[in-house]
């Protein structure tokens, strides 16, 4: 009977040791800090260009080239008061050329 008691106590001890105290540690993974983030601007008055994230993160504008503080992508330059590029439809004759039918 004593052997069974000691054996049962040993098994119980091993079970508790293997399971731990029931507390689970959660690792907090911090994202690395994004480097090369330029100063944010709120107006384009007097500027020829500004910089923005190609993914339009938060819609922020920046004074210089660098990386987006949200996603880390390289910022792209935007010209202030640039004329939109439109197709020149007047110079394109749709009736007298090869390649496709209208």
VOBA-1610 file (N, C-alpha, C; in pm, whole numbers, padded with zeros to 5 digits, always signed):
BEGIN
Unk+00081-00118+00000Unk+00000+00000+00000Unk+00086+00126+00000Unk+00197+00123+00076Unk+00286+00238+00081Unk+00349+00265-00055Unk+00379+00159-00126Unk+00441+00174-00257Unk+00345+00245-00352Unk+00217+00208-00347Unk+00117+00271-00433Unk+00103+00419-00397Unk+00106+00451-00270Unk+00094+00590-00226Unk+00213+00673-00275Unk+00335+00619-00259Unk+00454+00689-00305Unk+00454+00703-00458Unk+00412+00598-00524Unk+00406+00600-00670Unk+00305+00705-00718Unk+00190+00709-00656Unk+00087+00806-00692Unk+00135+00949-00663Unk+00201+00970-00550Unk+00254+01101-00514Unk+00361+01144-00615Unk+00445+01052-00658Unk+00550+01082-00756Unk+00490+01119-00890Unk+00389+01048-00933Unk+00323+01076-01061Unk+00255+01213-01056Unk+00189+01241-00944Unk+00121+01370-00929Unk+00223+01485-00932Unk+00337+01465-00867Unk+00442+01567-00865Unk+00493+01592-01006Unk+00516+01487-01081Unk+00564+01502-01219Unk+00460+01573-01306Unk+00334+01542-01286Unk+00228+01606-01365Unk+00224+01756-01339Unk+00230+01796-01212Unk+00227+01939-01180Unk+00353+02010-01229Unk+00466+01943-01221Unk+00591+02003-01267Unk+00589+02022-01418Unk+00533+01926-01489Unk+00528+01933-01636Unk+00430+02040-01682Unk+00323+02057-01610Unk+00221+02155-01648Unk+00255+02296-01603Unk+00342+02310-01511Unk+00376+02443-01460Unk+00269+02491-01365Unk+00269+02617-01337Unk+00174+02672-01243Unk+00043+02712-01308Unk+00030+02687-01436Unk-00092+02724-01507Unk-00085+02864-01566Unk+00014+02942-01530Unk+00031+03075-01586Unk+00105+03065-01718Unk+00056+03135-01816Unk+00122+03136-01945Unk+00182+03273-01967Unk+00305+03275-02005Unk+00373+03401-02033Unk+00345+03439-02178Unk+00305+03562-02196Unk+00283+03612-02332Unk+00399+03702-02369Unk+00458+03670-02481Unk+00568+03753-02530Unk+00510+03871-02604Unk+00554+03987-02569Unk+00512+04108-02637Unk+00616+04139-02742Unk+00573+04131-02866Unk+00665+04160-02976Unk+00644+04304-03020Unk+00745+04383-03001Unk+00737+04520-03046Unk+00793+04531-03187Unk+00722+04606-03268Unk+00770+04627-03403Unk+00890+04721-03397Unk+00987+04699-03482Unk+01104+04787-03481Unk+01062+04930-03517Unk+01130+05026-03458Unk+01101+05166-03487Unk+01136+05196-03633Unk+01052+05271-03697Unk+01077+05307-03837Unk+01173+05425-03839Unk+01275+05411-03917Unk+01379+05513-03924Unk+01355+05606-04043Unk+01422+05720-04040Unk+01422+05817-04149Unk+01282+05872-04176Unk+01213+05916-04070Unk+01080+05975-04085Unk+01097+06128-04086Unk+01060+06193-04197Unk+01076+06339-04204Unk+00966+06412-04125Unk+00981+06544-04115Unk+00884+06627-04045Unk+00752+06631-04121Unk+00643+06621-04047Unk+00510+06628-04108Unk+00473+06774-04132Unk+00399+06800-04241Unk+00350+06934-04271Unk+00199+06932-04279Unk+00136+07047-04259Unk-00010+07055-04266Unk-00058+07142-04381Unk+00034+07210-04449Unk-00002+07297-04560Unk+00106+07289-04668Unk+00063+07309-04792Unk+00158+07309-04903Unk+00184+07451-04952Unk+00137+07552-04880Unk+00157+07692-04920Unk+00305+07722-04936Unk+00342+07775-05051Unk+00480+07814-05078Unk+00571+07698-05116Unk+00519+07578-05126Unk+00601+07461-05160Unk+00584+07424-05307Unk+00689+07374-05367Unk+00681+07321-05503Unk+00639+07175-05502Unk+00673+07105-05393Unk+00636+06963-05381Unk+00633+06924-05234Unk+00571+06812-05207Unk+00570+06752-05074Unk+00581+06601-05093Unk+00589+06527-04985Unk+00607+06383-04991Unk+00493+06315-04916Unk+00448+06200-04968Unk+00341+06125-04903Unk+00365+05975-04921Unk+00297+05897-04840Unk+00309+05751-04850Unk+00235+05703-04975Unk+00293+05612-05051Unk+00222+05560-05169Unk+00095+05483-05131Unk+00086+05440-05005Unk-00034+05368-04959Unk-00135+05464-04895Unk-00103+05592-04893Unk-00189+05697-04837Unk-00219+05674-04689Unk-00124+05623-04615Unk-00142+05598-04471Unk-00173+05730-04400Unk-00281+05736-04333Unk-00323+05852-04252Unk-00334+05982-04331Unk-00308+05981-04461Unk-00322+06100-04543Unk-00226+06213-04505Unk-00115+06181-04444Unk-00021+06282-04399Unk+00071+06328-04511Unk+00120+06452-04497Unk+00214+06509-04592Unk+00344+06538-04517Unk+00457+06525-04588Unk+00588+06544-04527Unk+00671+06641-04609Unk+00764+06710-04542Unk+00844+06814-04605Unk+00960+06760-04688Unk+00997+06634-04666Unk+01115+06580-04735Unk+01097+06431-04759Unk+01189+06375-04837Unk+01189+06232-04863Unk+01219+06157-04734Unk+01176+06033-04727Unk+01200+05950-04609Unk+01109+05830-04611Unk+01074+05780-04492Unk+00988+05662-04481Unk+00860+05697-04407Unk+00752+05630-04445Unk+00622+05649-04381Unk+00632+05601-04236Unk+00586+05681-04139Unk+00592+05639-04000Unk+00494+05527-03966Unk+00396+05502-04053Unk+00296+05397-04027Unk+00340+05264-04084Unk+00373+05260-04214Unk+00404+05132-04279Unk+00552+05114-04312Unk+00630+05223-04307Unk+00772+05213-04334Unk+00811+05222-04480Unk+00712+05233-04569Unk+00744+05242-04712Unk+00811+05375-04743Unk+00887+05378-04852Unk+00952+05500-04896Unk+00847+05598-04947Unk+00854+05723-04900Unk+00759+05825-04941Unk+00782+05863-05088Unk+00675+05907-05154Unk+00684+05949-05293Unk+00658+06099-05303Unk+00726+06163-05398Unk+00713+06307-05415Unk+00585+06340-05492Unk+00517+06446-05447Unk+00398+06496-05514Unk+00423+06643-05548Unk+00409+06679-05674Unk+00427+06817-05717Unk+00302+06897-05683Unk+00321+07015-05625Unk+00209+07103-05592Unk+00165+07174-05719Unk+00036+07186-05741Unk-00022+07253-05857Unk+00021+07191-05989Unk+00051+07063-05988Unk+00085+06995-06113Unk-00043+06969-06191Unk-00036+06990-06319Unk-00152+06965-06405Unk-00172+06814-06417Unk-00296+06769-06406Unk-00319+06625-06424Unk-00287+06582-06566Unk-00232+06465-06580Unk-00198+06413-06712Unk-00323+06350-06770Unk-00367+06405-06883Unk-00487+06355-06949Unk-00451+06308-07088Unk-00524+06212-07137Unk-00502+06163-07272Unk-00546+06272-07371Unk-00469+06290-07474Unk-00502+06390-07575Unk-00599+06325-07674Unk-00725+06336-07645Unk-00825+06269-07729Unk-00848+06342-07861Unk-00820+06472-07866Unk-00843+06546-07990Unk-00746+06503-08099Unk-00624+06466-08064Unk-00524+06429-08163Unk-00534+06281-08201Unk-00622+06208-08140Unk-00634+06065-08166Unk-00754+06040-08256Unk-00727+05997-08377Unk-00833+05970-08472Unk-00879+05825-08454Unk-00998+05807-08404Unk-01048+05673-08375Unk-01097+05599-08499Unk-01119+05670-08608Unk-01179+05604-08724Unk-01079+05555-08828Unk-00961+05613-08832Unk-00871+05583-08943Unk-00737+05528-08896Unk-00739+05421-08821Unk-00613+05357-08785Unk-00638+05208-08761Unk-00529+05134-08769Unk-00538+04991-08749Unk-00513+04957-08602Unk-00552+04840-08560Unk-00521+04795-08426Unk-00642+04758-08343Unk-00751+04834-08361Unk-00872+04798-08290Unk-00993+04863-08359Unk-01107+04806-08334Unk-01229+04856-08395Unk-01317+04926-08291Unk-01383+05031-08333Unk-01476+05103-08242Unk-01615+05089-08293
//
